[in-house]
Amino acid sequence: MAHALLIVGDSLKLNPLMLAYIERAYVAHFLERGNTYFVSKNDTKLFMTLESLVHQYDTLSIGASSESFHLVGKVLSTLTEDTLVLKEETLAPSKATQISKGSYVLTMDEKQVNVLGISQNKTLPAFLSDVPAQKTSFSLIGIDEDSCRILLEPLAQTFEIGLHVTPLVEGWISIAAKAQKYGQIEHFLKSVGALFGDKMFRAQHPVEHIVSQLAYHKKQITCAESCTGGLIASMLTKTPGASACLFGSLVTYANTLKRAWLGVDAHILKTRGAVSEECVHAMLAGALNASKADIALATSGIAGPDGGSEQKPVGTVFVGVGNKEGMRTVERLLLQGDREYIQQQSAYHALRLLIQTHPHLFLR
């Protein structure tokens, strides 16, 4: 099913926070991103744009600013030779098949058009359009992209499944699977599980899976973050239910706090440096001691664009995982990209290492 999102109104286009909110809700509904288009309320091509996109896509979601919502309804009514009526506190074409407050679905030439009236800084109305059930996402941990494709593609052909394979970071492959006309997605997933054993977990949102599994197993986690600056804790706390498993995070960006809060020995910082395996080992021990959590994550590195050296170039990052049973694992990474991308990769590598070192919690 081809689907797309049209944003009508410059006030929405120019608000990055609202746009991100709309995109999250859209992906949560469709389980994937679609093409996104923008058009101004006063654009003389609004009528033509709507008509063209309806013909192009099976489902078109229209996010209209509060000042554009009625105008979009009038344009759609003109296209369908209809009139606007008030239902469920929402002004919508009389032929709308589904209506809830601020959102309605109109069928045009067997295509679904879902219009949402969006007000700045308010809760989004619901997406109402249909979504095919034969779609899922899963992750494979500890395998490279080439091996993943070699092993998955024959299975996908056998069960008539379309695949989108995306390496989030090295060793973590995200796969979106969608059944074709006669596809058998559950049989495909069973075969994938049999093939990959304890390297697979099913989840549309991997961080939600991590949080839910920690809560299910009654495990508490804490973080000691340097180069990621609290990003890991932020990712976890964005997920509902995080309070059941996350104790908190110590952002020890300065060496003085690595010593004072985490107890990292001054000798380690002087001889090995903050960006070192020894420092991250000590950060893990300090985080576990301070929080009494079951598991700790730690990061320290050089995100750039400055601060690198010949021995430790920009992108050098150490990520570590430890637990109260005494397990400590630290990996050295050499990442590429701008500062934010290196930080994001570092956070995902820490989570990937968490999954790999605790497969009984997160994998099949």
HELIX and SHEET records of a PDB file:
HELIX    1   1 ASP A   10  LYS A   13  1                                   4    
HELIX    2   2 PRO A   16  PHE A   30  1                                  15    
HELIX    3   3 LEU A   46  GLN A   56  1                                  11    
HELIX    4   4 PHE A   69  LEU A   79  1                                  11    
HELIX    5   5 GLU A  145  THR A  158  1                                  14    
HELIX    6   6 ILE A  185  PHE A  196  1                                  12    
HELIX    7   7 GLY A  197  LYS A  199  5                                   3    
HELIX    8   8 PRO A  206  TYR A  216  1                                  11    
HELIX    9   9 LEU A  231  THR A  237  1                                   7    
HELIX   10  10 ALA A  242  ALA A  244  5                                   3    
HELIX   11  11 ASN A  255  LEU A  262  1                                   8    
HELIX   12  12 ALA A  266  THR A  271  1                                   6    
HELIX   13  13 GLU A  277  SER A  291  1                                  15    
HELIX   14  14 ARG A  339  THR A  357  1                                  19    
HELIX   15  15 PRO A  359  PHE A  362  1                                   4    
SHEET    1   A 6 ASN A  35  VAL A  39  0                                        
SHEET    2   A 6 HIS A   3  VAL A   8  1                                        
SHEET    3   A 6 THR A  59  SER A  65  1                                        
SHEET    4   A 6 LYS A 111  ILE A 118  1                                        
SHEET    5   A 6 SER A 103  MET A 108 -1                                        
SHEET    6   A 6 GLN A  98  SER A 100 -1                                        
SHEET    1   B 2 LEU A  84  LYS A  87  0                                        
SHEET    2   B 2 THR A  90  PRO A  93 -1                                        
SHEET    1   C 4 ILE A 161  VAL A 169  0                                        
SHEET    2   C 4 TRP A 172  ALA A 179 -1                                        
SHEET    3   C 4 LYS A 135  ILE A 141 -1                                        
SHEET    4   C 4 MET A 200  ARG A 202 -1                                        
SHEET    1   D 5 LEU A 246  VAL A 251  0                                        
SHEET    2   D 5 ILE A 221  GLU A 225  1                                        
SHEET    3   D 5 ILE A 295  GLY A 301  1                                        
SHEET    4   D 5 THR A 316  ASN A 323 -1                                        
SHEET    5   D 5 ARG A 328  LEU A 334 -1                                        
END                                                                             
